[in-house]
Amino acid sequence: MIVKSRKPSLQLLTLQAMKRRVRKNHEMYDAILNELGKREAGLYGENSLDYFINLLPETSPSYHVLHDLRLPYKNTYFQIDTLIIFPSCLLIIEIKNNRGTVYFDPRNNQVIQEVEDLPPKSLPDPILQVTNQAYKLKKWIEKRHCSSLSIDNLVVLTNPNVIVKVTSSPGLVEKHVVKSPALLGKVRAILNKYDVN
């Protein structure tokens, strides 16, 4: 059951408004379109994952889905794309809608993306990102004196055409990274780990 829905971010809404209001010959127009395209692709990827989330097995009691969480941590905030609360564990999902070929290199905490004729681009390591989110969520829960469930995490690649290659730590990538259609099987394995059907 979805408890907190996903909504377009303020940044996305701002960029959409800027696109409508900024003249096409303005020096920043192309930069606005570029950033808008990235944000819209990200939202599209996040929305496309909902189909696969709806295929998840029913649990008793039911699980709860929260999208776009922003929680305080020390003097700042951290953001979680999707948190699924199962009776036996919490599952953090970081959603990536990368295109082209992505090379996972956890040993160096990076992902290299190659798209068509563009030069390779270094991206932040989403495995490190989701691991840090799990740590911060655990501390957030402890600070509120709540009973803590085990926390698992996944990076879900939503672009069906993305090519995944691994340059280091293949076991770590296999444990944490999955394409959308494989989400159901990965979640079943996580739930079986905690003996929940």
N, C-alpha and C positions, 0 to 999 in steps of 0.2 A: 504494500500500500504506500503510495506516495504521500508523504506528510508535508514536505516542503518542495514546491515546484521550482523549476528552473525558469529564470526570466532573463531577458537581455540586460547586459551590464550597463551601467551609467556611461562607461567609456564608449560602448557600441552605440548607444542612443545619441551621445554627443557627436560621434563621428558621422552618423547618419544625418544629423541636423547640419553639420558643417558641410557635408557634400551637397546638400540642398541649397545652402546659403553662400558658399564660397564660389567666386567666379572661376570658370574652367581655365582661364589664363593666369590665375594666381599662382605664384611661385610654390606654394605649399599644396596645391590641389592634388598633384600626383602622390605626394607623401600621405595625404589624407586618404586617397583611394587605396593605396597600398596597405595602410594600417587597417582601414575598414574591411578590406578583403580578408585579411588575416583573422580579424575578430569574427566576421560573419562565418568564415570557414570553421573556426573553433566552435561557435554556437551550433552550426549545422552538425558537426561531429558529435557534440554532446547530445543533441536532440535525437540523432540517429541511434544512439546507444539505448534509448528508452525501449525500442522494440525488443532488444535482447534482454533487458532487465525484466520486461513483462513475461519472459519465458522462464524465469527462475522458479525453482520448485517451491511449492507452498510449505511453510513450516508451521508448527503449532507451539506457541502462539505465532501469529503472522509476523513477517519481517516488515520493517519500515524503511522507506527511502527518503533521504534528504538531499536535495541538490543545492549547490552553491552556498556552502556554509562558510561563514567568516567568523572566526572565533578569536577572542583575545588571548595573547600569549606574551607574558612579561609586559614590555612597553610597546608592543606592536600587535599585529594580527596575523593569522595564517588562514589560508583559504583551502577548502576541500571541494573538488568538483562534485563528487557524489559519495555519500556515506550510507551504507546499508546496515541497519541494525537488525541482526538475527538474534534469536533467543540465546545462542551460545557464543556469539562473537560479533565483532564490528568489522566491516569491510570498507576500506577506503579505496575509491577508484579515481585514478587520475586519467583523464581522457585526452588523447592526442589525436589530431586529425592531420598527421603529416602526409606529405605526398612524396613521390619519387622513391629514392632508396635511402633508408636510414641504417646507419652502422652503429650498433650499440657497443660502447667501450666503457663498461663500468669501472675497470681498473683505473681509468683516467677521468672518471666522472663526467663523461660527455657522450653526446650523440652527434654524429656527423651526418648531415643531410645533403644528398645530391639530387638536384632537380634539373632535368633536361640539360641545357647548355650553360647553366649558371655555375659559378664556382662553388666548391663545397662550402657548407656553412656549419659551424659548430653551434650546437644547441645545448642547453642545460640537460643534465642527466635526469630523466623523469623517475628512474628507480631511486636515485638519491632523494629527489623531491618528495616522493610518496613515503619513503622511509622516514624522512624528517617530519612529514605531516603526522605519521603514526606516533612518533615520539612526542610531538607537541600535543596531540589529542590525548595521549596517555597522561601527560602532566596536567592538562586541562581538567580531565576527569578526576585525577587525584586531588587537585586543589579544591574541588567541590565535595570531597569526601564521599564520592559515589563508589559503589562497588564496580570494580573494573572487569570488563570482559576482555578476552584476548582480542588483539587487533591484527588483522591481516591487511595486505594492501596489494593492489594490482595497477598496472599501467595498461590501459585498453586502447589499442590502435583502431580507430573507426574508419579510416579510409580503406576500402576494400582493395585498392590498387597499390597500396604501399608495399615496397619490397623490404624485408627485414634481413639484415646481415649482422652477424655477431663477431666482433674482433677480439673480445676478451671475456672471461668469466661466463661461459655459456650456461652453466647451471643457474647462475643468478638471474640471467635474462629469461631463461625458461620458467623459473619460479615466479617471476614478477610481471612478465610482458605477455600479452595475449591479444589476438585480433578479436573484434566484436563477436563473430560467429562462434568462437570457442569459449565465450564467457560462461555459458551454462555449464560446460564440463569442468571448467576451472573452479567455479563456485561449488559445484557438487563435491569436488575433491576437498575443498576447504571445509565444507560442512561435515563431510565424512571424517575429517581429522578431529572434529569435535563431537563426533558420533550423533549428528542430527540428520534426519532424513527429510 
